[in-house]
Amino acid sequence: MAVAMTDHAFAARLLVVADLDYVGDEARWLALLGTVGAAAVGRPVAIQVRAKHLDGAEASDLAARARDAVPQDVTLLLNGPTVLAAQLGYTGVHWPEADIPTARPPQPLAFRSAAVHSIEAARRAEAAGADLVIAGAVYAPGSHPGEGMGLDAFGVIARATSLPVFAIGGIHPAQVEDCMRAGAAGVAVVSGILGAPDGASAIDEYLQAIDAATGSEPA
């Protein structure tokens, strides 16, 4: 079932990147998606489904099970083919930087996000019709080896595009305010939520930090 197009802006401030490679076990991953999805209902939280090492029928089947694990009114993005995301009823699609289209494609989904690591990539995403970009890693990631680009480099990317820019990479609740000051519209998190003892409580902590940084009422 395809999701109808909408004129609404991307309203989430917290994006949970549900990375199967980080979790490791499919059954546990699907259970975490259910927990995160339930905690996201009615709140400014979106979820990205990511299972990079799968393809073909296996990827399609898992994407369908992930869609079923998350309540329908939660914004859900698929890191995968746009056609599959539309068929399964995802809200949107996520493009890895290497997969950002070179021209603006048809848009059967409500939202498109893109991973970027440079000004040039952010501008390509904007030209391709992305609704938001995810830039980083800002700090050393907790989900895989690597170094962070730092807040200054992140801020340069954030100022170079008119799109909302989400910070990703090793971000704990105590660092949310610094990211927002550097120009982040929100934060994207893998290990800080999927690796927490209680994913729902971790979401609460991130949203509280975002509210404090923006002066918003608690979500």
Secondary structure as the mmCIF struct_conf table of DSSP 4:
data_model
#
loop_
_struct_conf.conf_type_id
_struct_conf.id
_struct_conf.beg_label_comp_id
_struct_conf.beg_label_asym_id
_struct_conf.beg_label_seq_id
_struct_conf.end_label_comp_id
_struct_conf.end_label_asym_id
_struct_conf.end_label_seq_id
HELX_LH_PP_P HELX_LH_PP_P1 ALA A 2 MET A 5
BEND BEND1 ARG A 13 ARG A 13
STRN STRN1 LEU A 14 ASP A 19
HELX_RH_AL_P HELX_RH_AL_P1 LEU A 20 VAL A 23
HELX_RH_AL_P HELX_RH_AL_P2 GLU A 26 ALA A 40
TURN_TY1_P TURN_TY1_P1 VAL A 41 GLY A 42
BEND BEND2 ARG A 43 PRO A 44
STRN STRN2 VAL A 45 ARG A 50
TURN_TY1_P TURN_TY1_P2 LYS A 52 HIS A 53
HELX_RH_AL_P HELX_RH_AL_P3 GLY A 56 ALA A 69
BEND BEND3 VAL A 70 VAL A 70
TURN_TY1_P TURN_TY1_P3 GLN A 72 ASP A 73
BEND BEND4 VAL A 74 VAL A 74
STRN STRN3 THR A 75 ASN A 79
BEND BEND5 GLY A 80 GLY A 80
HELX_RH_AL_P HELX_RH_AL_P4 THR A 82 LEU A 88
TURN_TY1_P TURN_TY1_P4 GLY A 89 GLY A 89
BEND BEND6 THR A 91 THR A 91
STRN STRN4 GLY A 92 TRP A 95
HELX_RH_3T_P HELX_RH_3T_P1 GLU A 97 ASP A 99
BEND BEND7 THR A 102 ALA A 103
BEND BEND8 LEU A 109 ALA A 110
STRN STRN5 PHE A 111 VAL A 116
BEND BEND9 HIS A 117 SER A 118
HELX_RH_AL_P HELX_RH_AL_P5 ILE A 119 ALA A 127
TURN_TY1_P TURN_TY1_P5 ALA A 128 GLY A 129
BEND BEND10 ASP A 131 ASP A 131
STRN STRN6 LEU A 132 GLY A 136
BEND BEND11 VAL A 138 TYR A 139
BEND BEND12 GLY A 142 PRO A 145
HELX_RH_AL_P HELX_RH_AL_P6 LEU A 151 ARG A 159
TURN_TY1_P TURN_TY1_P6 ALA A 160 ALA A 160
BEND BEND13 SER A 162 LEU A 163
STRN STRN7 VAL A 165 ILE A 168
BEND BEND14 GLY A 169 GLY A 170
HELX_RH_3T_P HELX_RH_3T_P2 PRO A 173 GLN A 175
HELX_RH_AL_P HELX_RH_AL_P7 VAL A 176 ARG A 181
TURN_TY1_P TURN_TY1_P7 ALA A 182 GLY A 183
BEND BEND15 ALA A 185 ALA A 185
STRN STRN8 GLY A 186 VAL A 189
BEND BEND16 VAL A 190 VAL A 190
HELX_RH_AL_P HELX_RH_AL_P8 SER A 191 LEU A 194
TURN_TY1_P TURN_TY1_P8 GLY A 195 GLY A 195
BEND BEND17 ALA A 196 PRO A 197
HELX_RH_AL_P HELX_RH_AL_P9 GLY A 199 THR A 214
TURN_TY1_P TURN_TY1_P9 GLY A 215 GLY A 215
HELX_LH_PP_P HELX_LH_PP_P2 SER A 216 PRO A 218
#
